Amino acid sequence: MKNYLYYCLLLFFTTNLAFSQGETRSNYWVLGGLNTAPLPRGGNVYGGLGPVLRINKQYDDSVIEVTVNTTAKVENFSRGVRTASFQVRIDGNHSTISNNVPIQKEEGTGNISIFAVFRNLPAGNHEIQIYAKTIPSGNMWVTLDPGGYGGRIIAKETF
């Protein structure tokens, strides 16, 4: 039993010491209340959709990670439109380290789970928003977080 306690304490102090030497710090922002009335969205070009998360980035050399988890209802597609595609952007700019989420016309309602990493953003105020487009070009109506079940946009600045 003494040896077990000794190794547990050794592991605890070694682990804490290792983390304190290369410690990173973070700032967090969250936006709930994504539930929106149906919003029109048209064209084969991404456009902003729903509420905006405003952040104040503290450091020029930090990284912003954005996670979006919500549902979306897509309806009233114009003729020929098959898919709605969603992504997250900062100040209207898309990251190359991210994913897009499609919802097919037949599905109607789907889960949106997006992760994106933004580098080289200057310190200061920025706006984060969900963007959507139709494939192929056309029109649709989108409701974010139908039912208001807790969809969120969460941003993290790591420095």
TORVO-169755 format. One line per field, with one value per atom (N, C-alpha, C, O): atom name; residue in three letters; x, y, z. Coordinates in nm, 3 decimals. Example, Ala and Ser with C-alpha at 12.3 -4.5 7.8 and 13.67 -1.06 7.14 Angstrom:
REM residues 2
atom c(N  CA  C  O  N  CA  C  O)
type c(Ala  Ala  Ala  Ala  Ser  Ser  Ser  Ser)
xx c(1.319  1.230  1.320  1.424  1.285  1.367  1.290  1.341)
yy c(-0.569  -0.450  -0.330  -0.332  -0.225  -0.106  0.003  0.114)
zz c(0.780  0.780  0.780  0.846  0.708  0.714  0.787  0.804)
***
This chain:
REM residues 159
atom c(N  CA  C  O  N  CA  C  O  N  CA  C  O  N  CA  C  O  N  CA  C  O  N  CA  C  O  N  CA  C  O  N  CA  C  O  N  CA  C  O  N  CA  C  O  N  CA  C  O  N  CA  C  O  N  CA  C  O  N  CA  C  O  N  CA  C  O  N  CA  C  O  N  CA  C  O  N  CA  C  O  N  CA  C  O  N  CA  C  O  N  CA  C  O  N  CA  C  O  N  CA  C  O  N  CA  C  O  N  CA  C  O  N  CA  C  O  N  CA  C  O  N  CA  C  O  N  CA  C  O  N  CA  C  O  N  CA  C  O  N  CA  C  O  N  CA  C  O  N  CA  C  O  N  CA  C  O  N  CA  C  O  N  CA  C  O  N  CA  C  O  N  CA  C  O  N  CA  C  O  N  CA  C  O  N  CA  C  O  N  CA  C  O  N  CA  C  O  N  CA  C  O  N  CA  C  O  N  CA  C  O  N  CA  C  O  N  CA  C  O  N  CA  C  O  N  CA  C  O  N  CA  C  O  N  CA  C  O  N  CA  C  O  N  CA  C  O  N  CA  C  O  N  CA  C  O  N  CA  C  O  N  CA  C  O  N  CA  C  O  N  CA  C  O  N  CA  C  O  N  CA  C  O  N  CA  C  O  N  CA  C  O  N  CA  C  O  N  CA  C  O  N  CA  C  O  N  CA  C  O  N  CA  C  O  N  CA  C  O  N  CA  C  O  N  CA  C  O  N  CA  C  O  N  CA  C  O  N  CA  C  O  N  CA  C  O  N  CA  C  O  N  CA  C  O  N  CA  C  O  N  CA  C  O  N  CA  C  O  N  CA  C  O  N  CA  C  O  N  CA  C  O  N  CA  C  O  N  CA  C  O  N  CA  C  O  N  CA  C  O  N  CA  C  O  N  CA  C  O  N  CA  C  O  N  CA  C  O  N  CA  C  O  N  CA  C  O  N  CA  C  O  N  CA  C  O  N  CA  C  O  N  CA  C  O  N  CA  C  O  N  CA  C  O  N  CA  C  O  N  CA  C  O  N  CA  C  O  N  CA  C  O  N  CA  C  O  N  CA  C  O  N  CA  C  O  N  CA  C  O  N  CA  C  O  N  CA  C  O  N  CA  C  O  N  CA  C  O  N  CA  C  O  N  CA  C  O  N  CA  C  O  N  CA  C  O  N  CA  C  O  N  CA  C  O  N  CA  C  O  N  CA  C  O  N  CA  C  O  N  CA  C  O  N  CA  C  O  N  CA  C  O  N  CA  C  O  N  CA  C  O  N  CA  C  O  N  CA  C  O  N  CA  C  O  N  CA  C  O  N  CA  C  O  N  CA  C  O  N  CA  C  O  N  CA  C  O  N  CA  C  O  N  CA  C  O  N  CA  C  O  N  CA  C  O  N  CA  C  O  N  CA  C  O  N  CA  C  O  N  CA  C  O  N  CA  C  O  N  CA  C  O  N  CA  C  O  N  CA  C  O  N  CA  C  O  N  CA  C  O  N  CA  C  O  N  CA  C  O  N  CA  C  O  N  CA  C  O  N  CA  C  O  N  CA  C  O  N  CA  C  O  N  CA  C  O  N  CA  C  O  N  CA  C  O)
type c(Met  Met  Met  Met  Lys  Lys  Lys  Lys  Asn  Asn  Asn  Asn  Tyr  Tyr  Tyr  Tyr  Leu  Leu  Leu  Leu  Tyr  Tyr  Tyr  Tyr  Tyr  Tyr  Tyr  Tyr  Cys  Cys  Cys  Cys  Leu  Leu  Leu  Leu  Leu  Leu  Leu  Leu  Leu  Leu  Leu  Leu  Phe  Phe  Phe  Phe  Phe  Phe  Phe  Phe  Thr  Thr  Thr  Thr  Thr  Thr  Thr  Thr  Asn  Asn  Asn  Asn  Leu  Leu  Leu  Leu  Ala  Ala  Ala  Ala  Phe  Phe  Phe  Phe  Ser  Ser  Ser  Ser  Gln  Gln  Gln  Gln  Gly  Gly  Gly  Gly  Glu  Glu  Glu  Glu  Thr  Thr  Thr  Thr  Arg  Arg  Arg  Arg  Ser  Ser  Ser  Ser  Asn  Asn  Asn  Asn  Tyr  Tyr  Tyr  Tyr  Trp  Trp  Trp  Trp  Val  Val  Val  Val  Leu  Leu  Leu  Leu  Gly  Gly  Gly  Gly  Gly  Gly  Gly  Gly  Leu  Leu  Leu  Leu  Asn  Asn  Asn  Asn  Thr  Thr  Thr  Thr  Ala  Ala  Ala  Ala  Pro  Pro  Pro  Pro  Leu  Leu  Leu  Leu  Pro  Pro  Pro  Pro  Arg  Arg  Arg  Arg  Gly  Gly  Gly  Gly  Gly  Gly  Gly  Gly  Asn  Asn  Asn  Asn  Val  Val  Val  Val  Tyr  Tyr  Tyr  Tyr  Gly  Gly  Gly  Gly  Gly  Gly  Gly  Gly  Leu  Leu  Leu  Leu  Gly  Gly  Gly  Gly  Pro  Pro  Pro  Pro  Val  Val  Val  Val  Leu  Leu  Leu  Leu  Arg  Arg  Arg  Arg  Ile  Ile  Ile  Ile  Asn  Asn  Asn  Asn  Lys  Lys  Lys  Lys  Gln  Gln  Gln  Gln  Tyr  Tyr  Tyr  Tyr  Asp  Asp  Asp  Asp  Asp  Asp  Asp  Asp  Ser  Ser  Ser  Ser  Val  Val  Val  Val  Ile  Ile  Ile  Ile  Glu  Glu  Glu  Glu  Val  Val  Val  Val  Thr  Thr  Thr  Thr  Val  Val  Val  Val  Asn  Asn  Asn  Asn  Thr  Thr  Thr  Thr  Thr  Thr  Thr  Thr  Ala  Ala  Ala  Ala  Lys  Lys  Lys  Lys  Val  Val  Val  Val  Glu  Glu  Glu  Glu  Asn  Asn  Asn  Asn  Phe  Phe  Phe  Phe  Ser  Ser  Ser  Ser  Arg  Arg  Arg  Arg  Gly  Gly  Gly  Gly  Val  Val  Val  Val  Arg  Arg  Arg  Arg  Thr  Thr  Thr  Thr  Ala  Ala  Ala  Ala  Ser  Ser  Ser  Ser  Phe  Phe  Phe  Phe  Gln  Gln  Gln  Gln  Val  Val  Val  Val  Arg  Arg  Arg  Arg  Ile  Ile  Ile  Ile  Asp  Asp  Asp  Asp  Gly  Gly  Gly  Gly  Asn  Asn  Asn  Asn  His  His  His  His  Ser  Ser  Ser  Ser  Thr  Thr  Thr  Thr  Ile  Ile  Ile  Ile  Ser  Ser  Ser  Ser  Asn  Asn  Asn  Asn  Asn  Asn  Asn  Asn  Val  Val  Val  Val  Pro  Pro  Pro  Pro  Ile  Ile  Ile  Ile  Gln  Gln  Gln  Gln  Lys  Lys  Lys  Lys  Glu  Glu  Glu  Glu  Glu  Glu  Glu  Glu  Gly  Gly  Gly  Gly  Thr  Thr  Thr  Thr  Gly  Gly  Gly  Gly  Asn  Asn  Asn  Asn  Ile  Ile  Ile  Ile  Ser  Ser  Ser  Ser  Ile  Ile  Ile  Ile  Phe  Phe  Phe  Phe  Ala  Ala  Ala  Ala  Val  Val  Val  Val  Phe  Phe  Phe  Phe  Arg  Arg  Arg  Arg  Asn  Asn  Asn  Asn  Leu  Leu  Leu  Leu  Pro  Pro  Pro  Pro  Ala  Ala  Ala  Ala  Gly  Gly  Gly  Gly  Asn  Asn  Asn  Asn  His  His  His  His  Glu  Glu  Glu  Glu  Ile  Ile  Ile  Ile  Gln  Gln  Gln  Gln  Ile  Ile  Ile  Ile  Tyr  Tyr  Tyr  Tyr  Ala  Ala  Ala  Ala  Lys  Lys  Lys  Lys  Thr  Thr  Thr  Thr  Ile  Ile  Ile  Ile  Pro  Pro  Pro  Pro  Ser  Ser  Ser  Ser  Gly  Gly  Gly  Gly  Asn  Asn  Asn  Asn  Met  Met  Met  Met  Trp  Trp  Trp  Trp  Val  Val  Val  Val  Thr  Thr  Thr  Thr  Leu  Leu  Leu  Leu  Asp  Asp  Asp  Asp  Pro  Pro  Pro  Pro  Gly  Gly  Gly  Gly  Gly  Gly  Gly  Gly  Tyr  Tyr  Tyr  Tyr  Gly  Gly  Gly  Gly  Gly  Gly  Gly  Gly  Arg  Arg  Arg  Arg  Ile  Ile  Ile  Ile  Ile  Ile  Ile  Ile  Ala  Ala  Ala  Ala  Lys  Lys  Lys  Lys  Glu  Glu  Glu  Glu  Thr  Thr  Thr  Thr  Phe  Phe  Phe  Phe)
xx c(0.082  0.000  0.087  0.053  0.198  0.287  0.342  0.349  0.381  0.436  0.331  0.363  0.208  0.100  0.080  0.070  0.076  0.059  0.178  0.161  0.297  0.417  0.410  0.437  0.372  0.365  0.253  0.268  0.142  0.033  0.079  0.054  0.144  0.194  0.300  0.302  0.388  0.492  0.429  0.471  0.331  0.263  0.192  0.198  0.126  0.054  0.149  0.124  0.257  0.350  0.425  0.452  0.460  0.529  0.438  0.480  0.312  0.217  0.193  0.196  0.171  0.148  0.270  0.255  0.387  0.509  0.523  0.560  0.493  0.505  0.408  0.445  0.287  0.189  0.224  0.198  0.282  0.312  0.428  0.441  0.513  0.626  0.585  0.643  0.486  0.445  0.299  0.226  0.258  0.117  0.066  0.133  -0.055  -0.124  -0.244  -0.297  -0.287  -0.403  -0.505  -0.471  -0.630  -0.738  -0.842  -0.864  -0.905  -1.026  -1.139  -1.117  -1.260  -1.376  -1.491  -1.510  -1.568  -1.692  -1.796  -1.763  -1.922  -2.028  -2.151  -2.183  -2.218  -2.342  -2.448  -2.437  -2.551  -2.667  -2.778  -2.754  -2.899  -3.012  -3.005  -3.041  -2.959  -2.949  -3.086  -3.099  -3.187  -3.321  -3.368  -3.380  -3.394  -3.434  -3.565  -3.603  -3.634  -3.745  -3.684  -3.565  -3.760  -3.703  -3.641  -3.703  -3.519  -3.445  -3.424  -3.390  -3.445  -3.421  -3.271  -3.193  -3.233  -3.094  -3.098  -3.164  -3.028  -3.031  -2.895  -2.807  -2.880  -2.759  -2.655  -2.660  -2.561  -2.455  -2.330  -2.218  -2.351  -2.242  -2.280  -2.394  -2.184  -2.213  -2.253  -2.191  -2.358  -2.403  -2.432  -2.467  -2.417  -2.438  -2.580  -2.675  -2.593  -2.721  -2.733  -2.648  -2.834  -2.860  -2.772  -2.706  -2.773  -2.703  -2.551  -2.494  -2.487  -2.342  -2.279  -2.330  -2.170  -2.090  -1.978  -1.895  -1.976  -1.872  -1.766  -1.798  -1.640  -1.530  -1.428  -1.424  -1.346  -1.235  -1.107  -1.070  -1.041  -0.918  -0.808  -0.789  -0.738  -0.642  -0.500  -0.429  -0.460  -0.320  -0.311  -0.389  -0.216  -0.195  -0.154  -0.196  -0.072  -0.019  -0.100  -0.054  -0.218  -0.302  -0.384  -0.392  -0.444  -0.526  -0.670  -0.694  -0.765  -0.906  -0.962  -0.949  -1.023  -1.093  -1.242  -1.284  -1.321  -1.466  -1.535  -1.503  -1.630  -1.712  -1.858  -1.904  -1.929  -2.072  -2.144  -2.111  -2.241  -2.327  -2.470  -2.507  -2.551  -2.692  -2.764  -2.703  -2.892  -2.968  -3.014  -3.016  -3.052  -3.106  -3.217  -3.208  -3.320  -3.430  -3.422  -3.423  -3.416  -3.412  -3.539  -3.580  -3.600  -3.728  -3.749  -3.670  -3.856  -3.895  -3.781  -3.754  -3.716  -3.612  -3.673  -3.783  -3.602  -3.647  -3.618  -3.540  -3.680  -3.670  -3.524  -3.447  -3.489  -3.356  -3.254  -3.149  -3.282  -3.188  -3.199  -3.309  -3.085  -3.082  -3.022  -3.054  -2.934  -2.855  -2.834  -2.822  -2.831  -2.787  -2.651  -2.634  -2.555  -2.422  -2.394  -2.423  -2.338  -2.314  -2.166  -2.097  -2.118  -1.982  -1.982  -2.080  -1.871  -1.858  -1.745  -1.645  -1.765  -1.666  -1.641  -1.725  -1.523  -1.491  -1.473  -1.394  -1.547  -1.543  -1.567  -1.511  -1.650  -1.683  -1.580  -1.597  -1.472  -1.364  -1.369  -1.387  -1.354  -1.356  -1.215  -1.118  -1.202  -1.072  -1.046  -1.138  -0.919  -0.883  -0.876  -0.870  -0.877  -0.878  -1.019  -1.044  -1.111  -1.251  -1.326  -1.272  -1.452  -1.538  -1.667  -1.712  -1.727  -1.859  -1.958  -1.922  -2.083  -2.185  -2.301  -2.362  -2.331  -2.445  -2.572  -2.565  -2.686  -2.816  -2.891  -2.914  -2.928  -2.997  -3.143  -3.203  -3.199  -3.339  -3.432  -3.529  -3.403  -3.488  -3.485  -3.583  -3.375  -3.362  -3.444  -3.507  -3.445  -3.523  -3.460  -3.433  -3.436  -3.370  -3.247  -3.251  -3.137  -3.014  -2.929  -2.953  -2.830  -2.736  -2.622  -2.570  -2.584  -2.469  -2.362  -2.382  -2.249  -2.136  -2.013  -1.962  -1.966  -1.856  -1.743  -1.767  -1.620  -1.501  -1.410  -1.387  -1.357  -1.268  -1.158  -1.180  -1.040  -0.925  -0.885  -0.866  -0.873  -0.837  -0.703  -0.689  -0.607  -0.475  -0.456  -0.529  -0.360  -0.319  -0.428  -0.430  -0.517  -0.613  -0.550  -0.489  -0.562  -0.506  -0.586  -0.703  -0.524  -0.597  -0.705  -0.691  -0.813  -0.922  -1.056  -1.068  -1.155  -1.291  -1.314  -1.269  -1.386  -1.418  -1.559  -1.612  -1.621  -1.756  -1.756  -1.699  -1.820  -1.830  -1.976  -2.066  -1.997  -2.134  -2.139  -2.041  -2.255  -2.282  -2.317  -2.391  -2.262  -2.291  -2.354  -2.330  -2.436  -2.501  -2.513  -2.510  -2.526  -2.554  -2.632  -2.639  -2.691  -2.762  -2.674  -2.589  -2.698  -2.626  -2.730  -2.801  -2.742  -2.686  -2.756  -2.837  -2.725  -2.778  -2.930  -2.995  -2.986  -3.130  -3.165  -3.086  -3.285  -3.332  -3.380  -3.416  -3.379  -3.430  -3.458  -3.420  -3.525  -3.547  -3.477  -3.485  -3.408  -3.335  -3.379  -3.388  -3.405  -3.430  -3.317  -3.299  -3.241  -3.136  -3.197  -3.284  -3.152  -3.195  -3.348  -3.401  -3.419  -3.565  -3.608  -3.559  -3.697  -3.740  -3.659  -3.698  -3.547  -3.466  -3.407  -3.414  -3.349  -3.296  -3.152  -3.093  -3.094  -2.962  -2.847  -2.734  -2.871  -2.761  -2.664  -2.705  -2.536  -2.433  -2.323  -2.293  -2.264  -2.136  -2.040  -2.066  -1.930  -1.831  -1.696  -1.651  -1.633  -1.503  -1.400  -1.430  -1.279  -1.170  -1.045  -1.002  -0.987  -0.859  -0.752  -0.760  -0.652  -0.542  -0.415  -0.379  -0.347  -0.222  -0.123  -0.011)
yy c(-0.119  0.000  0.126  0.224  0.124  0.240  0.270  0.386  0.165  0.184  0.246  0.334  0.199  0.252  0.401  0.480  0.439  0.579  0.662  0.773  0.608  0.676  0.704  0.816  0.603  0.619  0.716  0.791  0.714  0.808  0.952  1.040  0.975  1.110  1.153  1.267  1.061  1.091  1.128  1.225  1.051  1.079  1.214  1.291  1.244  1.370  1.489  1.581  1.487  1.600  1.611  1.722  1.499  1.501  1.558  1.639  1.515  1.564  1.713  1.787  1.758  1.900  1.984  2.095  1.935  2.006  2.019  2.126  1.911  1.915  2.016  2.089  2.022  2.115  2.259  2.350  2.281  2.420  2.475  2.597  2.389  2.437  2.484  2.580  2.420  2.457  2.498  2.463  2.571  2.606  2.696  2.790  2.664  2.752  2.810  2.752  2.927  2.991  3.017  3.024  3.032  3.046  3.147  3.167  3.209  3.288  3.217  3.157  3.223  3.156  3.253  3.345  3.232  3.306  3.204  3.105  3.229  3.139  3.220  3.322  3.173  3.234  3.125  3.031  3.140  3.053  3.129  3.230  3.082  3.153  3.158  3.258  3.048  3.044  3.028  3.047  2.993  2.971  3.094  3.203  3.075  3.187  3.155  3.039  3.259  3.241  3.197  3.221  3.134  3.094  3.214  3.319  3.196  3.302  3.264  3.150  3.358  3.326  3.320  3.397  3.229  3.218  3.174  3.077  3.244  3.210  3.222  3.293  3.151  3.160  3.057  2.994  3.041  2.942  3.007  2.962  3.115  3.185  3.187  3.217  3.156  3.155  3.294  3.394  3.299  3.424  3.403  3.292  3.508  3.502  3.463  3.495  3.393  3.339  3.344  3.288  3.410  3.406  3.498  3.587  3.476  3.565  3.562  3.468  3.666  3.684  3.677  3.738  3.602  3.599  3.700  3.689  3.800  3.903  3.872  3.852  3.869  3.840  3.953  4.029  3.963  4.059  3.979  3.946  3.948  3.870  3.952  4.069  3.890  3.963  3.971  4.068  3.871  3.864  3.840  3.762  3.906  3.888  3.746  3.693  3.682  3.551  3.434  3.320  3.460  3.352  3.288  3.341  3.175  3.099  3.099  3.087  3.112  3.104  2.973  2.942  2.894  2.772  2.797  2.851  2.758  2.777  2.643  2.566  2.616  2.496  2.538  2.622  2.480  2.504  2.371  2.274  2.366  2.248  2.295  2.363  2.259  2.295  2.206  2.119  2.228  2.167  2.277  2.394  2.239  2.334  2.267  2.150  2.342  2.296  2.373  2.496  2.301  2.364  2.326  2.210  2.426  2.401  2.501  2.594  2.479  2.567  2.587  2.699  2.476  2.483  2.524  2.480  2.607  2.637  2.515  2.427  2.512  2.397  2.366  2.455  2.240  2.194  2.196  2.132  2.268  2.272  2.141  2.096  2.080  1.951  1.957  1.874  2.056  2.054  2.194  2.291  2.203  2.324  2.293  2.187  2.381  2.363  2.472  2.589  2.433  2.526  2.528  2.427  2.645  2.660  2.775  2.849  2.790  2.901  2.991  2.944  3.121  3.219  3.324  3.350  3.385  3.501  3.619  3.614  3.726  3.847  3.815  3.880  3.715  3.676  3.589  3.553  3.552  3.473  3.329  3.302  3.237  3.094  3.046  3.097  2.948  2.890  2.768  2.695  2.746  2.625  2.504  2.390  2.529  2.420  2.415  2.466  2.353  2.350  2.247  2.185  2.229  2.140  2.211  2.302  2.169  2.215  2.103  1.986  2.140  2.041  2.053  2.159  1.944  1.947  1.892  1.803  1.947  1.887  1.870  1.967  1.747  1.716  1.758  1.760  1.790  1.831  1.727  1.763  1.601  1.494  1.485  1.442  1.525  1.517  1.624  1.597  1.744  1.853  1.915  2.035  1.834  1.882  1.796  1.674  1.862  1.788  1.853  1.967  1.779  1.830  1.904  1.860  2.016  2.091  2.084  2.132  2.023  2.015  2.060  1.987  2.180  2.239  2.273  2.321  2.248  2.289  2.362  2.315  2.477  2.554  2.619  2.656  2.630  2.694  2.815  2.803  2.930  3.053  3.104  3.129  3.117  3.170  3.306  3.341  3.379  3.507  3.614  3.702  3.607  3.715  3.818  3.780  3.945  4.045  4.054  4.016  4.103  4.128  4.232  4.316  4.224  4.320  4.251  4.131  4.328  4.277  4.200  4.240  4.088  4.003  3.950  3.942  3.912  3.858  3.717  3.692  3.625  3.485  3.456  3.491  3.391  3.364  3.237  3.199  3.171  3.057  3.111  3.208  3.047  3.084  2.964  2.850  2.992  2.885  2.921  3.038  2.818  2.837  2.716  2.612  2.730  2.620  2.558  2.623  2.428  2.356  2.279  2.196  2.303  2.416  2.545  2.547  2.651  2.782  2.784  2.729  2.848  2.858  2.926  3.002  2.897  2.959  2.853  2.742  2.891  2.805  2.892  3.009  2.834  2.897  2.809  2.687  2.873  2.799  2.847  2.967  2.752  2.783  2.719  2.598  2.799  2.746  2.705  2.774  2.595  2.545  2.547  2.606  2.482  2.481  2.418  2.311  2.483  2.435  2.494  2.481  2.559  2.623  2.526  2.549  2.416  2.313  2.333  2.242  2.448  2.475  2.477  2.448  2.509  2.523  2.631  2.730  2.611  2.704  2.724  2.637  2.843  2.872  2.901  2.988  2.827  2.843  2.877  2.807  2.984  3.024  3.020  3.050  2.980  2.969  3.033  2.998  3.127  3.185  3.121  3.125  3.062  2.997  3.078  3.112  3.107  3.184  3.129  3.180)
zz c(0.000  0.000  0.000  -0.066  0.073  0.076  -0.063  -0.103  -0.135  -0.269  -0.363  -0.443  -0.352  -0.435  -0.409  -0.503  -0.282  -0.245  -0.294  -0.345  -0.280  -0.325  -0.476  -0.519  -0.557  -0.701  -0.741  -0.838  -0.670  -0.699  -0.674  -0.756  -0.563  -0.532  -0.632  -0.676  -0.667  -0.765  -0.900  -0.963  -0.943  -1.068  -1.062  -1.158  -0.952  -0.936  -0.947  -1.024  -0.873  -0.874  -1.006  -1.052  -1.067  -1.196  -1.303  -1.385  -1.304  -1.402  -1.385  -1.483  -1.263  -1.240  -1.275  -1.328  -1.247  -1.280  -1.432  -1.482  -1.506  -1.651  -1.711  -1.803  -1.661  -1.716  -1.681  -1.760  -1.566  -1.529  -1.611  -1.623  -1.666  -1.744  -1.884  -1.935  -1.945  -2.080  -2.084  -2.177  -1.986  -1.969  -2.081  -2.123  -2.130  -2.222  -2.149  -2.055  -2.196  -2.135  -2.243  -2.361  -2.202  -2.300  -2.255  -2.136  -2.353  -2.332  -2.405  -2.510  -2.350  -2.408  -2.427  -2.347  -2.534  -2.558  -2.603  -2.668  -2.570  -2.612  -2.654  -2.593  -2.757  -2.802  -2.809  -2.887  -2.727  -2.735  -2.802  -2.868  -2.785  -2.845  -2.996  -3.057  -3.057  -3.203  -3.267  -3.388  -3.188  -3.242  -3.318  -3.261  -3.446  -3.530  -3.600  -3.614  -3.642  -3.734  -3.867  -3.890  -3.953  -4.083  -4.155  -4.168  -4.200  -4.268  -4.414  -4.444  -4.505  -4.646  -4.675  -4.620  -4.760  -4.804  -4.948  -4.982  -5.032  -5.173  -5.237  -5.189  -5.347  -5.426  -5.390  -5.285  -5.482  -5.464  -5.405  -5.428  -5.329  -5.259  -5.112  -5.077  -5.025  -4.881  -4.833  -4.869  -4.749  -4.689  -4.541  -4.500  -4.462  -4.318  -4.283  -4.355  -4.169  -4.128  -3.977  -3.907  -3.926  -3.782  -3.700  -3.754  -3.568  -3.475  -3.491  -3.547  -3.438  -3.449  -3.310  -3.216  -3.297  -3.174  -3.190  -3.281  -3.102  -3.108  -3.003  -2.885  -3.046  -2.955  -2.961  -3.057  -2.856  -2.853  -2.834  -2.722  -2.944  -2.943  -2.875  -2.907  -2.781  -2.699  -2.757  -2.731  -2.836  -2.879  -3.030  -3.086  -3.095  -3.238  -3.274  -3.377  -3.189  -3.223  -3.166  -3.171  -3.114  -3.061  -3.174  -3.285  -3.142  -3.236  -3.186  -3.066  -3.277  -3.242  -3.294  -3.413  -3.205  -3.243  -3.224  -3.122  -3.323  -3.317  -3.333  -3.424  -3.244  -3.251  -3.261  -3.184  -3.356  -3.372  -3.356  -3.425  -3.266  -3.252  -3.240  -3.144  -3.338  -3.339  -3.440  -3.503  -3.454  -3.561  -3.654  -3.617  -3.774  -3.870  -3.949  -3.985  -3.975  -4.059  -4.189  -4.189  -4.300  -4.432  -4.506  -4.507  -4.569  -4.637  -4.749  -4.768  -4.822  -4.934  -5.034  -5.077  -5.069  -5.170  -5.304  -5.338  -5.379  -5.514  -5.602  -5.565  -5.716  -5.806  -5.840  -5.876  -5.828  -5.865  -5.752  -5.763  -5.643  -5.531  -5.452  -5.419  -5.424  -5.355  -5.215  -5.130  -5.190  -5.067  -5.013  -5.088  -4.880  -4.811  -4.750  -4.689  -4.765  -4.708  -4.606  -4.630  -4.491  -4.380  -4.345  -4.357  -4.302  -4.251  -4.150  -4.139  -4.076  -3.982  -4.032  -4.085  -4.014  -4.061  -3.954  -3.869  -3.961  -3.878  -3.972  -4.066  -3.945  -4.027  -4.175  -4.263  -4.201  -4.338  -4.406  -4.522  -4.335  -4.394  -4.344  -4.225  -4.438  -4.410  -4.378  -4.434  -4.290  -4.256  -4.343  -4.380  -4.376  -4.450  -4.357  -4.404  -4.226  -4.128  -4.069  -3.960  -4.143  -4.099  -4.181  -4.272  -4.146  -4.223  -4.260  -4.190  -4.371  -4.413  -4.380  -4.379  -4.354  -4.321  -4.420  -4.431  -4.493  -4.584  -4.518  -4.433  -4.556  -4.522  -4.653  -4.726  -4.683  -4.807  -4.800  -4.692  -4.913  -4.923  -4.860  -4.794  -4.881  -4.830  -4.678  -4.616  -4.617  -4.472  -4.403  -4.300  -4.455  -4.398  -4.274  -4.271  -4.171  -4.049  -4.026  -4.041  -3.988  -3.965  -3.858  -3.817  -3.814  -3.714  -3.783  -3.886  -3.724  -3.773  -3.664  -3.553  -3.698  -3.608  -3.686  -3.772  -3.656  -3.730  -3.634  -3.523  -3.677  -3.603  -3.700  -3.811  -3.658  -3.744  -3.660  -3.545  -3.719  -3.654  -3.740  -3.861  -3.674  -3.744  -3.690  -3.570  -3.780  -3.744  -3.811  -3.903  -3.764  -3.825  -3.821  -3.907  -3.724  -3.705  -3.612  -3.511  -3.642  -3.552  -3.422  -3.418  -3.319  -3.193  -3.222  -3.311  -3.144  -3.163  -3.177  -3.152  -3.218  -3.228  -3.357  -3.464  -3.345  -3.459  -3.444  -3.333  -3.557  -3.557  -3.615  -3.722  -3.543  -3.584  -3.616  -3.540  -3.731  -3.773  -3.858  -3.923  -3.855  -3.942  -4.080  -4.093  -4.183  -4.321  -4.392  -4.355  -4.494  -4.569  -4.716  -4.753  -4.799  -4.941  -4.991  -4.925  -5.110  -5.173  -5.280  -5.339  -5.305  -5.410  -5.491  -5.434  -5.622  -5.696  -5.656  -5.563  -5.726  -5.691  -5.692  -5.781  -5.590  -5.578  -5.447  -5.391  -5.398  -5.274  -5.175  -5.214  -5.047  -4.940  -4.819  -4.814  -4.722  -4.592  -4.490  -4.497  -4.393  -4.290  -4.152  -4.127  -4.063  -3.923  -3.842  -3.847  -3.769  -3.682  -3.549  -3.497  -3.494  -3.363  -3.349  -3.255  -3.445  -3.434  -3.302  -3.265  -3.233  -3.101  -2.987  -2.871  -3.017  -2.913  -2.813  -2.692  -2.861  -2.772  -2.728  -2.670  -2.755  -2.698  -2.795  -2.756  -2.921  -3.016  -2.969  -2.908  -2.997  -2.949  -3.053  -3.134  -3.046  -3.110  -2.996  -2.913  -2.991  -2.883  -2.948  -3.039  -2.899  -2.949  -2.837  -2.721  -2.873  -2.776  -2.835  -2.945  -2.761  -2.798  -2.712  -2.589  -2.776  -2.704  -2.725  -2.838  -2.613  -2.620  -2.522  -2.512)
***
